[in-house]
Amino acid sequence: MAPSIRLSPAARSLFDEPLAIAVQGLGPRQQVTLRTSLRDETGELFQASARYQAGDDGQLDLARCPALPGGSFSGLEPMGLLWALQPQKPFWRLVKRDVQSPFLLQLEVFEGHGERPGRLLAQAQHERAFLRDGVRRVPVREGRIRATLFLPPGSGPFPGIIDLYGTGGGLPEYRACLLANHGFAVLALAFYSYEDLPKGMKEFHLEYFEEAVNYMLQHTQVKGPGIGLLGHSKGGDLCISMASFLKGITATALINGSVANVGAVLRYKDITIPPLGINLKRVKVSKSGIADIIDALNNPLEGPDQQSFIPLEKAECCFLFIVGQDDHNWKSEFFAVEGSKRLQAHGKEKPEIVCYPGAGHYIEPPFFPMCAASMHLLFGKPVMWGGEPKAHCEAQIDAWQQIQAFFCKHLTGKPSGTSSKL
């Protein structure tokens, strides 16, 4: 019997779902190298490899067999060949631009453990999809809103969430659509550097975001009375600002967000919140040219920078802070703790804070490979994001459950049935 790769699900799985990988038909205790390859939509190649030894029966099941030292990872890691994928081009991050097409994953089994791949013994292809069958993708161009709404299958109404990314701009849809697969109506909202929106991050007007909140509150497929907000990085402090000043927000979840306004002036009616001060002398640059910007921002508790602290005590919602304790973009844990102190000092409910040691800045949906460093649009050079690949991967899996459980609890009043993995 020739060696073959057995996958479950066989041909196609959702990107945030586990994939079971096994090889059958090998010789007893045969040494092999497994390699995965994936090209993003720009054609850039991501690869991972691991060394294994088959069992006495010639079977190799990654759920039961540890990887040997010498590959991209070692130990018992059933999903290692996915989370350990690394770009062949330096400082390149895996993002999904068109959620309507899957990523194509190539799996190969080679003979032996050499530095160069041995003879090819077996290969397979697998689609990693982003849209579950029946999820509707609706481009939204109403008033000033530039967004995409994802609606789960069925008649609804569904708990509603607005999803914001960070300084990269544009309209990333992949987190929103993966969340819609789990039963939420999710609006991926662009706020700059997209179509006719402002090109740069100079100032933001909360009236734009208010339009998006009202759009969701009035939508027949969105279950009221309030909606949720989910923001990462710069999207996080925008979500806190929305929750502090706008009506109709019940739950706000932040992934490595800031409690101070960062990067641009924020305006709402007659209120102006200046951006937190920044001191570029505090940026450290390594010999390889990668910047560590963790100390660049000023302290929002001191001097004039206190004006940048967002008055989150005005919010009428519950908060969840997801924190990577090795975030090198900024001091996410400090921001979460100070936000919690501020809320409690004003008699508000203590927020949920979930901290992940070894997790960096880009806590993405499960099984996105960790990005250790990539180009920063505002700094114009590669910056380090922090994180340790295995711990970061585990954090992504758990945070995804935490986020869904939080929104289920506060937007539907029902527990989600998911429990923490860490």
C-alpha positions in Angstrom: 0.0 0.0 0.0 1.5 3.3 -1.1 1.7 6.1 1.6 -1.2 8.5 1.6 -2.3 11.5 3.6 -5.6 11.3 5.4 -7.3 14.6 6.4 -10.4 15.2 8.5 -12.5 17.1 7.3 -11.3 15.6 4.0 -11.4 18.3 1.4 -12.4 21.6 3.1 -12.6 23.1 6.5 -13.2 26.5 8.0 -10.0 28.4 8.8 -10.8 28.6 12.6 -11.5 24.9 12.8 -9.0 22.2 13.7 -7.8 19.9 10.9 -6.8 16.3 11.7 -3.7 15.1 9.8 -2.5 11.5 9.5 -0.3 9.5 7.1 -0.9 5.8 6.4 1.0 3.2 4.4 4.5 4.0 5.7 7.1 1.5 6.7 7.4 0.5 10.4 9.1 3.3 12.3 9.9 5.0 9.0 11.3 8.5 9.4 9.6 11.2 7.3 9.4 15.0 7.0 5.9 16.6 6.6 5.7 20.0 4.9 2.8 22.4 4.5 2.7 25.3 2.0 0.2 28.1 1.4 0.3 31.1 -0.9 -1.5 34.3 0.0 -3.4 36.3 -2.6 -0.3 38.3 -3.5 1.5 35.0 -4.3 3.8 35.1 -1.2 4.7 31.7 0.1 4.3 30.5 3.7 5.8 27.1 4.8 6.3 24.9 7.8 7.9 21.5 8.2 8.2 18.9 10.9 10.1 15.6 11.4 8.2 12.5 12.4 8.6 8.8 12.9 5.8 6.4 12.0 4.5 3.8 14.5 5.3 0.1 14.3 2.2 -0.3 12.1 3.4 2.3 9.6 0.7 4.8 10.8 1.4 8.4 11.7 -1.3 10.4 13.4 -0.3 14.0 14.4 -2.8 13.9 17.2 -0.9 11.1 18.9 2.7 11.3 17.5 5.1 14.1 18.7 7.2 15.9 16.2 10.9 15.3 16.6 13.4 18.2 17.0 14.8 19.9 13.9 11.6 21.2 12.2 9.5 24.3 12.6 8.3 22.9 15.9 8.6 19.8 18.1 6.4 17.9 20.5 2.7 16.9 20.3 1.2 19.6 18.1 -1.7 18.3 16.0 -2.1 21.8 14.3 1.6 22.7 14.3 1.9 22.5 10.5 -0.7 25.3 10.3 0.2 27.7 13.1 4.0 27.4 12.4 3.6 28.6 8.8 6.2 31.3 8.2 6.6 33.7 5.2 9.5 33.2 2.9 9.6 37.0 2.4 10.7 38.8 5.6 8.3 41.0 7.6 5.2 39.6 5.7 2.0 38.9 7.6 -0.7 36.4 6.5 -4.0 38.2 5.8 -7.0 37.1 3.9 -8.2 39.7 1.4 -11.0 38.0 -0.4 -13.1 35.9 2.1 -15.1 34.4 -0.7 -12.2 32.2 -1.8 -10.4 29.7 0.4 -6.7 29.4 1.1 -5.3 26.3 -0.6 -3.1 24.3 1.7 -0.5 21.9 0.2 0.7 18.9 2.3 3.7 16.8 1.3 5.4 13.8 2.9 9.1 13.4 2.2 11.4 10.5 3.0 13.9 11.0 5.8 15.0 13.9 8.0 17.7 15.5 5.8 18.3 19.2 5.5 17.0 18.9 1.9 13.7 17.1 1.3 14.1 13.4 0.4 11.9 11.5 -2.1 8.3 12.7 -2.2 6.1 9.9 -0.8 2.6 11.5 -0.7 0.8 14.8 -1.2 -2.6 16.3 -0.7 -4.4 19.6 -1.0 -7.0 21.1 1.4 -9.1 24.2 1.2 -9.2 26.4 4.3 -12.4 28.4 3.9 -13.7 31.6 5.5 -17.4 31.6 4.7 -19.6 28.9 6.0 -22.3 27.8 3.5 -25.3 30.0 3.8 -23.5 33.0 5.4 -24.5 36.1 3.4 -21.9 38.8 2.5 -23.6 42.2 2.0 -21.5 45.2 0.9 -22.8 48.3 2.7 -22.6 51.8 1.1 -25.3 53.8 3.0 -24.7 57.4 3.7 -21.0 57.7 4.6 -20.7 54.0 5.7 -18.1 51.9 3.9 -18.5 48.4 5.3 -19.4 44.8 4.7 -22.2 43.0 6.7 -22.1 39.3 7.3 -25.3 37.6 8.2 -25.5 34.0 9.4 -27.8 31.4 7.7 -31.4 31.4 8.9 -34.1 33.9 9.5 -32.6 35.9 12.4 -32.6 38.3 14.0 -29.0 37.8 15.2 -26.9 39.4 17.9 -25.0 42.3 16.2 -21.4 43.3 16.3 -19.3 46.0 14.7 -15.7 44.9 14.0 -12.8 47.3 13.7 -9.1 46.6 12.8 -6.2 48.9 13.4 -3.8 51.3 11.7 -3.5 49.1 8.6 -6.7 50.8 7.3 -8.8 49.4 4.4 -11.6 46.9 5.0 -10.4 43.6 6.5 -13.3 41.2 6.5 -11.9 37.8 7.6 -12.5 38.2 11.4 -16.0 39.5 10.8 -17.0 36.6 8.5 -15.4 33.9 10.7 -17.5 35.4 13.6 -20.6 35.4 11.5 -20.1 31.7 10.9 -20.8 31.3 14.7 -24.2 33.0 14.6 -23.5 36.8 14.9 -24.5 39.5 12.4 -21.1 41.3 12.0 -20.4 44.6 10.3 -16.7 44.9 9.2 -16.3 48.7 9.2 -13.6 50.6 7.3 -12.6 54.0 8.8 -9.8 55.2 6.6 -7.6 54.4 3.6 -10.6 52.8 1.8 -12.5 54.1 -1.3 -13.6 57.7 -0.6 -12.8 57.6 3.2 -9.9 59.8 4.4 -6.5 58.6 3.1 -4.5 59.3 6.3 -5.0 59.0 10.1 -5.2 62.7 10.9 -8.5 63.0 12.7 -11.6 60.8 13.1 -15.2 62.0 13.7 -17.3 59.8 15.9 -20.4 60.8 13.9 -19.2 58.4 11.2 -19.1 55.5 13.7 -22.5 56.6 15.1 -23.9 56.2 11.6 -22.7 52.6 11.6 -24.1 51.9 15.1 -27.5 53.3 14.0 -27.4 51.2 10.8 -27.0 48.1 12.9 -29.6 49.1 15.5 -32.2 49.7 12.8 -31.4 46.5 10.7 -34.2 44.0 10.7 -31.7 41.1 11.0 -30.0 42.5 14.1 -31.4 41.6 17.5 -31.7 44.5 19.9 -31.8 46.3 22.1 -28.0 46.9 21.8 -25.0 45.8 19.8 -21.5 44.7 20.5 -18.1 46.2 19.5 -14.9 44.3 18.7 -11.7 46.2 18.1 -8.0 45.3 17.8 -5.2 47.8 18.3 -6.3 51.3 17.1 -9.7 49.7 16.5 -9.8 49.1 20.2 -9.5 52.7 21.4 -12.1 53.7 18.7 -14.4 51.1 20.2 -13.9 52.5 23.7 -14.6 56.0 22.3 -17.8 54.7 20.6 -18.9 53.0 23.9 -18.2 56.1 25.9 -20.1 58.6 23.8 -22.7 56.7 21.7 -26.0 55.1 22.6 -27.0 51.5 21.9 -23.8 49.6 22.8 -24.2 46.7 25.2 -20.8 44.9 25.1 -17.3 46.0 24.0 -14.4 43.6 23.5 -10.9 44.8 22.9 -7.9 42.9 21.6 -4.7 44.6 22.7 -6.4 48.0 22.7 -5.6 51.3 24.3 -7.7 53.3 26.8 -6.1 56.5 25.5 -6.8 58.0 22.1 -3.9 57.2 19.9 -2.5 58.4 16.5 -5.2 60.9 15.4 -7.4 63.6 16.9 -10.9 62.4 17.8 -13.9 64.7 17.5 -17.5 64.3 18.4 -19.9 67.3 18.4 -18.1 69.9 20.5 -15.7 67.4 22.2 -12.1 67.0 21.0 -9.7 64.3 22.4 -6.1 64.8 21.4 -3.9 61.9 20.5 -1.5 60.5 23.2 1.9 62.1 22.9 4.8 60.1 21.4 8.5 60.3 21.8 10.5 58.6 19.0 13.7 58.8 21.0 12.3 55.9 23.1 12.1 53.6 20.0 14.9 51.0 20.1 16.1 49.7 16.7 17.9 46.3 16.6 21.0 45.5 14.5 18.6 43.8 12.0 16.7 47.1 11.6 13.5 46.0 13.5 12.1 48.7 15.7 10.8 48.0 19.2 8.2 50.7 19.8 6.8 49.6 23.1 8.0 52.6 25.0 7.2 55.2 22.3 3.9 56.4 23.7 3.6 58.8 26.7 1.9 57.9 29.9 -1.8 58.9 29.7 -1.9 59.3 33.5 0.7 62.2 33.5 0.5 65.9 32.6 -1.3 67.1 29.4 -1.4 63.5 28.2 -4.3 62.9 30.6 -6.5 64.7 28.1 -6.0 61.7 25.8 -7.5 59.2 28.3 -10.9 58.2 26.9 -13.7 58.8 29.5 -14.8 55.1 29.4 -16.6 55.6 32.7 -19.4 57.2 30.6 -20.0 53.9 28.9 -23.2 52.0 29.6 -21.8 48.6 28.5 -19.7 45.7 29.8 -16.0 45.4 28.7 -13.7 42.5 27.9 -10.0 43.2 27.6 -7.9 40.5 25.7 -4.3 41.1 26.5 -1.1 39.7 25.0 1.5 40.0 27.8 4.3 40.1 25.3 2.7 42.8 23.1 5.5 45.0 21.9 3.2 47.5 20.0 2.2 49.2 23.3 1.5 48.4 26.9 -1.8 46.6 26.5 -1.9 45.1 30.0 -1.2 48.6 31.6 -4.0 50.0 29.5 -6.4 47.3 30.6 -5.6 47.6 34.3 -5.9 51.5 34.1 -9.2 51.2 32.3 -10.4 48.8 35.0 -9.3 51.1 37.8 -11.1 54.1 36.1 -14.3 52.2 35.7 -14.4 50.9 39.3 -13.5 54.4 40.7 -16.7 55.6 39.0 -18.8 52.8 40.5 -18.9 50.9 37.2 -18.7 47.1 36.9 -15.2 45.7 36.8 -14.3 44.6 33.3 -13.2 41.1 32.3 -9.4 41.1 31.7 -8.0 37.9 30.1 -4.2 37.9 30.0 -2.1 35.6 27.8 1.6 35.2 28.7 3.7 34.7 25.5 1.1 36.2 23.2 2.1 39.2 21.1 0.1 42.1 19.5 -1.7 40.4 16.6 -4.1 38.1 18.4 -6.0 36.9 15.4 -8.7 34.1 15.0 -7.3 30.6 15.6 -4.6 29.1 13.4 -3.4 32.3 11.8 0.4 32.0 12.1 2.0 34.4 14.5 3.6 37.5 12.9 6.7 38.4 14.9 7.5 41.6 12.9 6.1 43.4 9.9 6.0 46.9 8.4 4.2 49.5 10.4 2.4 52.1 8.3 2.9 55.0 10.7 6.6 54.2 11.5 7.6 53.3 7.9 9.8 50.5 9.1 9.4 46.9 10.4 8.4 46.7 14.1 8.3 43.8 16.4 4.9 42.7 17.6 6.1 40.2 20.2 4.9 36.7 21.0 6.2 33.2 21.2 4.6 31.0 18.4 3.2 28.1 20.5 1.9 30.3 23.4 0.5 32.8 20.9 -1.4 30.1 19.0 -2.9 28.8 22.2 -3.9 32.3 23.1 -5.7 32.8 19.8 -7.7 29.6 20.2 -8.8 30.6 23.8 -9.4 34.3 23.0 -11.7 33.3 20.2 -13.8 31.3 22.6 -13.7 34.1 25.2 -14.9 36.7 22.7 -17.8 34.5 21.5 -18.8 33.6 25.1 -18.7 37.3 26.1 -21.0 38.4 23.2 -23.3 35.5 23.7 -23.7 36.4 27.4 -24.3 40.1 26.9 -26.1 40.2 23.6 -28.3 37.2 23.9 -28.5 36.6 27.6 -27.5 33.0 27.1 -24.2 31.3 27.9 -22.5 30.1 24.7 -21.6 26.6 26.0 -17.9 27.3 25.4 -15.4 27.2 28.3 -11.9 28.6 28.6 -9.1 26.3 27.3 -6.3 27.9 29.4 
